[in-house]
Amino acid sequence: MSESTTRRLTVAQALVRFLSVQYTERDGVRRRLIAGTWGIFGHGNVAGLGQALMEAGIGDGAAMPFHQGRNEQAMVHAAVGYARQLNRLSAQAVTTSIGPGATNLVTGAALATINRLPVLLLPGDYFATRPADPLLQQLEHPVEADLSVNDTLRPVSRYFDRVTRPEALIPSALNAMRVLADPAETGAVTLALPQDVQAEAYDWPEEFFADRVWRVRRPVPDPVELEEAARAIRSAARPLLVAGGGVHHSEAEEALRALADATGIPVASTQAGKGSLRHDHPADLGGIGHTGTAVCDATARTADLVIGVGTRYSDFTTASGTLFQHPGVRFLNLNITAFDSHKLAARTVVGDARAALEALGAALDGHRVDSAYEAEYRAGKEAWERVVESAYRADDDGAVPTQTQLLGALDAVVGDEDVVINAAGSLPGDLHKLWRARSPRQYHLEYGYSCMGYEIPAAIGVQQAAPDTPVWALVGDGTYLMMPTEIVTAVQEGLPVNLVLVQNHGYASIGGLSESVGGERFGTAYRYRAADGTFSGAPLPVDLAANAASLGMDVLRAKTVRELREALVTARASDRPTCVYVETDPAATAPPAEAWWDVPVAEVASREAASNARERYERDVAARRRHL
């Protein structure tokens, strides 16, 4: 047997070459696993991965397309947006220098892992050979000399390794791909790369660079679990299905629709699962939980069987354990991960969401919920639609729009194919209650981490994944001020993302929360200090529209409902990055919360507002249940 041939490359060159020939395959469709690399270069990666990416990323048909970022956290957000748009079947890598560039990855990594979305992180690291000690930006630990700032990425990564020898890259890179492509394991994956090792040459086996396909499995449910699940549903009088993000990730929307059509079981949606059914489907009850619709939360309170599909049951979904109040309520969870399927002491069906829903539909052949139950929730759905119409309606086109009227104006402009992105502030609650999702990819809410600053870079990632799709980033002034930098990237790359920038002079959602828990909106307004030292003076003279224009965006200022509608139409037709700037009327027009959310209130306080809030808190928390 002849020896395998080898290729002499640096570690960085070998890694880039390896990444360029990795693929996923599901249902016969093949995609690049790592479709491109974002990067900001410094002394920890410029001579290693920087040099390797230059060789691989120049010219037509580049082996590894390179994307230049402005902020390390934002680069991760862009990669996450890209992966989510493509149902986790394709991802991007992010490289940074050691030091602040690497630690800036931590927030994005947490977001990716919490939301179960794949991203490959390639931070530089200190010299493995330790020729000087300490180095620039080195964190010195008195008893752990091998510790680096990259270790902050360990708890927020699904897989972490520090590659201190060239030959160690082979098993590490293979394990990284395994985790990224595994629907039950995926999240942020970190390969920390010492800067001297990146530049070191090694004779690599040619087999390392052969095309490799990682098949994304669709595990089918266990027959016994499936039989028990079908029996539980057939015996339930008031079942409710909760669709989570796993429905989208597994492309199970059609299987869910078929099940709802056949059985009449109503469908609630989490923030990640909204759009699993089209908004006008008779069984779609909209959002569930603290930001849910009245009909959905009322149905949840009386459900005797809750069927979770691809959801991890966050506190917003369960209303902090107070939502599901039927005395005999039981849970049935369909999930690809056993960890999530066992939540709430549920019966479990471990498997791919599409495979499980299809099998469940067959097992329930001929079964349908009682007609009175269908009539009840359909009447509630019709009543809620009137609430939406009222919130969207603007009786005076010359008036300053409210935030819900802004959503109504956008609803009238978007097509089924448009993608609407949001993550933080008061908009997620309004969107979950009111948005009429028309397609599986339209509603893009990052609410696992609800990270301010996500929206603009995520819009760039979505636009890269779906270049012919109109993409909208809905951003409040607080979020905008945290991370507007990737506007420059959108301009540089010619990506026609649309930014709807809502000016309400502060952290509006936290201001409302603060008031409800006795905090009296302290420290939440963007205003001058008043004589008493509080931020209650005049609004600050900032011009965020001018800032967006200075970064290269076309900017449309809308002062009235009519101008807003016109600006949104213009933005959607533009082939350039465009910002629609609007200052909204602060009047509260959104429906109030239909379910509780647990934010502990001071047990003792000298101010009346906090004391009153504590009394309300003690009444509300008494409704919490532990489902065993």
Buried (B, 14 or more C-beta within 10 A) or exposed (E): EEEEEEBEBBBBBBBBBBBBBBBBBBEEEEBBBBBBBBBBBBBBBBBBBBBBBEBBBEEEEBBBBBBEBBBBBBBBBBBBBBBBBBBBBBBBBBBBBBBEBBBBBBBBBBBBBBBBBBBBBBBBBBBBEEEEEEBEBBBEEEEEEEBBBBBBBEEBBBBBBBBBEBEBBBEBBBBBBBBBBBBBBBBBBBBBBBBBBBBBEBEBEEEBBEEBEBEBBBEBBBEEBBEBBBEBBEEBBBBBBBBBBBBBBBBBBEBBBEBBBBBBBBBBBBBBBBBBBBBEBBBBBBBBBBBBBBBBBBBBBBBBBBBBBBBBBBBBBBBBBBBBEBEEBBBBBBBBBEEBBBBBEBBBBBBBBBBBBBBBBEBBEEBEBEEEBBEBBBEBBEEBBEBBEEBBEBEEEEBBBBBBBBBBBBBEBBEEEBBBBBBBBBBBBBBBBBBBBBBBBBBBBBBBBBBBBBBBBBBBBBBBBBEEBBBBBBBBBBBBBBBBBBBBBBBBBEBBBBBBBBBBBBBBBBBBBBBBBBBBBEEBBBBEEEEEEBBBEEBEEEEBBEBBBEBBBBBBBBBBBBBBBBBBEBBBEBEBBBBBBBBBBBEEBBBEBBBBBBBEBBEEBEEEBBBEBBEBBEEBBEEBBEBE
